[in-house]
Amino acid sequence: MSGLLRSWVESANAPDADFPLNNLPYGVFSLDDETHRCGVALGAFVIDVAGLERAGHLAFQGTLQTGVWNDFMALGCDAWHDLRVALTALFAEGAEEGALQSFLIPLADVRLHMPFRVSEFTDFYASRHHATNVGTMFRGAENALPPNWLHIPIGYNGRASSVVVSGTDVRRPWGQVKSLEDDAPRFAPSAKFDIELELGAVVGQPSDGPLTVTEAFANIFGYVLLNDWSARDIQAWEYQPLGPFQSKATATSISPWIISSAALEPFRCAPPAREVPLLPHLQDDGPMTYDIALEVALQPEGGTETIIANTNASELYYSAAQQLAHHSACGCPMRAGDLLGSGTISGPTKSARGSMLELSWNGAEPFSINGGTRSFIEEGDTLTLRGHAKGQGYRIGFGECRGKVLPALPQKA
Amino acid sequence: MSGLLRSWVESANAPDADFPLNNLPYGVFSLDDETHRCGVALGAFVIDVAGLERAGHLAFQGTLQTGVWNDFMALGCDAWHDLRVALTALFAEGAEEGALQSFLIPLADVRLHMPFRVSEFTDFYASRHHATNVGTMFRGAENALPPNWLHIPIGYNGRASSVVVSGTDVRRPWGQVKSLEDDAPRFAPSAKFDIELELGAVVGQPSDGPLTVTEAFANIFGYVLLNDWSARDIQAWEYQPLGPFQSKATATSISPWIISSAALEPFRCAPPAREVPLLPHLQDDGPMTYDIALEVALQPEGGTETIIANTNASELYYSAAQQLAHHSACGCPMRAGDLLGSGTISGPTKSARGSMLELSWNGAEPFSINGGTRSFIEEGDTLTLRGHAKGQGYRIGFGECRGKVLPALPQKA
């Protein structure tokens, strides 16, 4: 594992910096004129790569001028490599910095936007501890894991139009619910609104037929933090027999920086031991999950923050590459900008659970926060996901994925 | 119900013409230069509306120049009305036809393409006979309808990238399957590949919050025939607990002409009687389903066609407006080009079943075709959906939704 790549941008060299030269994550920012520009984070700055391309320092067929990363991603992995090499050379310690200073904009001065246009959003269910916890709650310990769970990375299609960038407020949804006490269903604001701590994989290279796991791994451009806001009471009533639908369609928040697969390369790790071997089309040929520390913070309106969960992406039983291979197995075309959620990531301990459903055991065991308790989200709560991979003397930070929950709107007449 | 609107384009006045002046369906065509152009069908011709806009006969902010109907749809229902009024005036019997002849291109000379870019695809489950048949097969007659079925239009998100236009060949998919006789799952070509006869609603007007049923009705631009190709054996193994995924992602075929809600207005009809009242947010304020006769034809490679099913869209328990209202209830943003499949449409009789799963009762009762029998699709079979609404002296035809099934590809190494 190599150490810190030093940059002439000093703030990038701090051991706790999220965005050292090793990282170079992809985002979209705007200044006062509200134009969306492609940028790359470095230390306390965003590199205006759209400007660098116009000035002739970079050449990627104008894809950096589009205000979104989709067209660049679709150029394929050679372009991804070339941009990383070019930026590393331009901003490395010792490189000529004179003309480049003007392309550095303080992060504090920019507004961040969706880094890519989500083509379609798929959400998986790949953490064994999460699936076991939820299965135990609703079907009992002996039937916790569905029969197919150890054989395929179970997933469902989500709703791309509901994906928003970190910092966007989220409205508590209305929906049809029917609890065990109800004689008939009711239409009401969700009383069990929840988070899901996930990693999102961004497909960069389009494809039109079945992919091997190795091909799929190469097609993934990078990763974001992902919070799949979930209305548990709506889900319980709607999900049989065709799966979650409106319970998952209010919003899914993502962090604003796509952390490239290249930056995460030193942190690849093997998945948990397989209880049964996978069929050949889903077998990996090396470690394809990542050692990424993850946490969830909850801050009530006007209160102080509590870290309510700590876990690690290495808990995932299936890698994003395996999920993408499975996704394409039937011939399903995949597009640049497809977003694959890992599924809620929970670890073996109680404090490593990635949803409030698990943390409070569906409300039966409310958990403590500074100045109170919680079972599910209350009005005005801000939920924040954070994550980083820890190298020798540097870290690859994801930044934050944050959202505040506002009260439900009054019902339409 | 008004009668035929006569046109100076004589082929549009035949009583059995699919595309009289009353219809004016929206499509996208190309000639030898392969440029995609917006067109409207009339009799045996396509009206080059992109050309009409360039020549100043129409003015819709250049949206007819985009080679796809999404931008026009997003202009909203006033524009939809204005285009229909303008075309009706230009092509009515007695109108000045001189300069317009050059904008009429024989349908026989064009190639048809996807009429719109599918933003996202949602598939519902709104035919009671279909849900009852499937439920009876897999859960027994006493548990046929899921408990939520009479209260919400159950739906799931499908895969937009897999939607193709009529005439596109479809490859039999590979997938993971496990039958009752299998000790362990296998990866194999689907042995139960099937059709689903559906109507697809095309959302035209975008929205960002909950819609009433009345608002939702007004936001629907039009309808297409839709065949949601389905791998029943893959579905059976994968669908618990998160719903259908790869079983539905190989392809969904649609007919090339969007039949406008305006053209179907005379054919609105009331849904089947409600067994239990719907909650207020899902109640309609008038008839919102349609009387549209539908059929499915099967033609083996080198053989002759058999009509294997006849049914009617009036069998749908939930209208597309109710589905769209439900879809938006949690605040889910809807986009121009969202496609909502009705779910398989089956009627009360055996010959009115809209899938081979139902027609052959999951293979237990193979049905007859000219020169053979079928349980599910065999190699080289061409499946064609057709539909029309019947007025006084005219019909609103949908054209065809056709696809031929090719053998599965060899497995990748």
Chai-1 contact restraints between the chains, C-beta under 6 A:
chainA,res_idxA,chainB,res_idxB,connection_type,confidence,min_distance_angstrom,max_distance_angstrom,comment,restraint_id
A,E120,B,A160,contact,1.0,0.0,6.0,A-B,restraint_1
A,P146,B,Q240,contact,1.0,0.0,6.0,A-B,restraint_2
A,P146,B,P241,contact,1.0,0.0,6.0,A-B,restraint_3
A,N148,B,W237,contact,1.0,0.0,6.0,A-B,restraint_4
A,H151,B,P185,contact,1.0,0.0,6.0,A-B,restraint_5
A,I152,B,Q176,contact,1.0,0.0,6.0,A-B,restraint_6
A,I154,B,L242,contact,1.0,0.0,6.0,A-B,restraint_7
A,G155,B,F245,contact,1.0,0.0,6.0,A-B,restraint_8
A,Y156,B,L242,contact,1.0,0.0,6.0,A-B,restraint_9
A,Y156,B,G243,contact,1.0,0.0,6.0,A-B,restraint_10
A,Y156,B,F245,contact,1.0,0.0,6.0,A-B,restraint_11
A,N157,B,N157,contact,1.0,0.0,6.0,A-B,restraint_12
A,N157,B,R159,contact,1.0,0.0,6.0,A-B,restraint_13
A,R159,B,N157,contact,1.0,0.0,6.0,A-B,restraint_14
A,R159,B,C332,contact,1.0,0.0,6.0,A-B,restraint_15
A,A160,B,E120,contact,1.0,0.0,6.0,A-B,restraint_16
A,S161,B,P333,contact,1.0,0.0,6.0,A-B,restraint_17
A,S161,B,R335,contact,1.0,0.0,6.0,A-B,restraint_18
A,S162,B,C332,contact,1.0,0.0,6.0,A-B,restraint_19
A,R171,B,G331,contact,1.0,0.0,6.0,A-B,restraint_20
A,P173,B,C330,contact,1.0,0.0,6.0,A-B,restraint_21
A,P173,B,G331,contact,1.0,0.0,6.0,A-B,restraint_22
A,W174,B,A329,contact,1.0,0.0,6.0,A-B,restraint_23
A,G175,B,A329,contact,1.0,0.0,6.0,A-B,restraint_24
A,G175,B,C330,contact,1.0,0.0,6.0,A-B,restraint_25
A,Q176,B,I152,contact,1.0,0.0,6.0,A-B,restraint_26
A,P185,B,H151,contact,1.0,0.0,6.0,A-B,restraint_27
A,F187,B,L279,contact,1.0,0.0,6.0,A-B,restraint_28
A,F187,B,H281,contact,1.0,0.0,6.0,A-B,restraint_29
A,P210,B,K412,contact,1.0,0.0,6.0,A-B,restraint_30
A,T212,B,K412,contact,1.0,0.0,6.0,A-B,restraint_31
A,W237,B,N148,contact,1.0,0.0,6.0,A-B,restraint_32
A,Q240,B,P146,contact,1.0,0.0,6.0,A-B,restraint_33
A,P241,B,P146,contact,1.0,0.0,6.0,A-B,restraint_34
A,L242,B,I154,contact,1.0,0.0,6.0,A-B,restraint_35
A,L242,B,Y156,contact,1.0,0.0,6.0,A-B,restraint_36
A,L242,B,G243,contact,1.0,0.0,6.0,A-B,restraint_37
A,G243,B,Y156,contact,1.0,0.0,6.0,A-B,restraint_38
A,G243,B,L242,contact,1.0,0.0,6.0,A-B,restraint_39
A,G243,B,G243,contact,1.0,0.0,6.0,A-B,restraint_40
A,F245,B,G155,contact,1.0,0.0,6.0,A-B,restraint_41
A,F245,B,Y156,contact,1.0,0.0,6.0,A-B,restraint_42
A,Q246,B,A329,contact,1.0,0.0,6.0,A-B,restraint_43
A,Q246,B,C330,contact,1.0,0.0,6.0,A-B,restraint_44
A,A249,B,C330,contact,1.0,0.0,6.0,A-B,restraint_45
A,A249,B,C332,contact,1.0,0.0,6.0,A-B,restraint_46
A,T250,B,C330,contact,1.0,0.0,6.0,A-B,restraint_47
A,T250,B,G331,contact,1.0,0.0,6.0,A-B,restraint_48
A,L279,B,F187,contact,1.0,0.0,6.0,A-B,restraint_49
A,H281,B,F187,contact,1.0,0.0,6.0,A-B,restraint_50
A,A329,B,W174,contact,1.0,0.0,6.0,A-B,restraint_51
A,A329,B,G175,contact,1.0,0.0,6.0,A-B,restraint_52
A,A329,B,Q246,contact,1.0,0.0,6.0,A-B,restraint_53
A,C330,B,P173,contact,1.0,0.0,6.0,A-B,restraint_54
A,C330,B,G175,contact,1.0,0.0,6.0,A-B,restraint_55
A,C330,B,Q246,contact,1.0,0.0,6.0,A-B,restraint_56
A,C330,B,A249,contact,1.0,0.0,6.0,A-B,restraint_57
A,C330,B,T250,contact,1.0,0.0,6.0,A-B,restraint_58
A,G331,B,R171,contact,1.0,0.0,6.0,A-B,restraint_59
A,G331,B,P173,contact,1.0,0.0,6.0,A-B,restraint_60
A,G331,B,T250,contact,1.0,0.0,6.0,A-B,restraint_61
A,C332,B,R159,contact,1.0,0.0,6.0,A-B,restraint_62
A,C332,B,S162,contact,1.0,0.0,6.0,A-B,restraint_63
A,C332,B,A249,contact,1.0,0.0,6.0,A-B,restraint_64
A,P333,B,S161,contact,1.0,0.0,6.0,A-B,restraint_65
A,R335,B,S161,contact,1.0,0.0,6.0,A-B,restraint_66
A,K412,B,P210,contact,1.0,0.0,6.0,A-B,restraint_67
A,K412,B,T212,contact,1.0,0.0,6.0,A-B,restraint_68
